[in-house]
Amino acid sequence: MPELSIENLHVYRGEQHVLRGLNAQVSAGQCLQITGENGAGKTTLLRVLCGLLPAESLQLTWRGRVCSPQDAEYHQGLSYLSHAAPLKADLTGWENLRFLLSLRGVWQAERVGALLERLGARRFADRPVRSLSAGQRRRLALVGLVASQSQLWLLDEPTTNLDSAGTRLVTELLSEHLERGGLAMVATHVSLDIAPSALQSLHLTSGDGARRVA
């Protein structure tokens, strides 16, 4: 049985019918890569699934239980990473991570320190976020993602503002997450170098909302 099931998803933006009757399933240890041209609905799909946008209709099943994107238990199991890193500009990277992870009840200073080191973010973690580059903010956000211990990752262009080394690191983190039994939905045009057996694809077409799952 899939951990996450999406059925009959319809979404409008104004008078535009962006997503039409979309269906998808993701099992533990699987990544669903979402592709499509600009405006096809990739970001819309992820924002609906994390409760930030309303859907005209949606049957969402999480771990065998029908729920809504606003369901507390469902939210406890997911992490969403958008184009913009979810960091407060006047706090340091370390302070941001402590705040965000404490809200989830998963703050572990030693683990966060190790992740900062691995992602090359230790040297700027004590600086205010407003003074950091976009790539540095992205690395801090990735530390928070991994440290969140969430089973479901919803990632919107996770390699944005990263160099080639950072892009490879995202792939490594994603592969490790899947190996631990996690699952992910990733909107990206970057090739994901993960095991083919763990990768599915969902292609969205703008205009008519067509979709293809492979």
Number of C-alpha atoms within 10 A of each C-alpha: 10 14 19 20 19 18 15 16 19 19 24 16 13 7 6 10 16 24 27 17 16 18 18 17 17 21 19 21 20 25 29 22 22 26 20 17 12 11 13 21 25 25 20 20 24 22 19 17 22 19 14 12 15 17 19 12 14 21 14 20 19 19 14 12 12 14 16 17 22 13 13 10 11 18 17 14 14 19 20 18 20 19 14 14 17 17 21 15 14 13 16 20 30 21 17 22 27 17 16 16 19 13 10 12 10 14 18 14 13 9 13 21 15 14 20 22 14 13 18 15 22 18 9 18 23 13 15 17 23 15 13 16 10 15 16 21 25 26 28 26 22 23 24 25 21 19 17 24 18 19 20 25 24 25 22 23 19 25 23 17 17 18 11 10 9 19 17 15 18 20 17 14 16 21 21 15 23 23 14 11 13 21 27 25 22 25 25 18 13 13 9 19 13 15 11 10 9 16 18 16 18 20 20 25 20 18 13 13 18 15 21 13 14 9
